[in-house]
Amino acid sequence: MKYKLLTTNFNMTPEVSREIDETMNKLEKFIDRPIQAWVEVGKTTEHHQKGEIYRAEIQISLPGNSVRSTAVRETIFEAINEAEDDIERRLKKYKGKKMDRIRKGARFLKRLINRRRHEK
């Protein structure tokens, strides 16, 4: 999956880059076509030294919908993992709705075909 990576008040390290790549590869299994995605990581402010200061945001543009998740935590890795969990839940819901629409259409066609058979 291709995505745009943005950093705010944060110097990217190879470990963080690898974590983001793994996260986006995990999310790819829920998407069946090329899409646009954005990942933003960084510090919320420069003057804080402790507390929930790291932020991760993932946004995925899907056909007819856009899914977005933001997390603020004490470490960058916790923020990335929380955003991943939330976006994964949202993607599962999106995929479930999509499959439900397909099944509903199939049921309609089956009823229509059976009705035509009985009319003859």
Secondary structure by P-SEA (a helix, b strand, c coil): cbbbbbbccccccaaaaaaaaaaaaaaccccccbbbbbbbbbbccccccccccbbbbbbbbcccbbbbbbbbcccaaaaaaaaaaaaaaaaaaaaaaaaaaaaaaaaaaaaaaaaaaaac
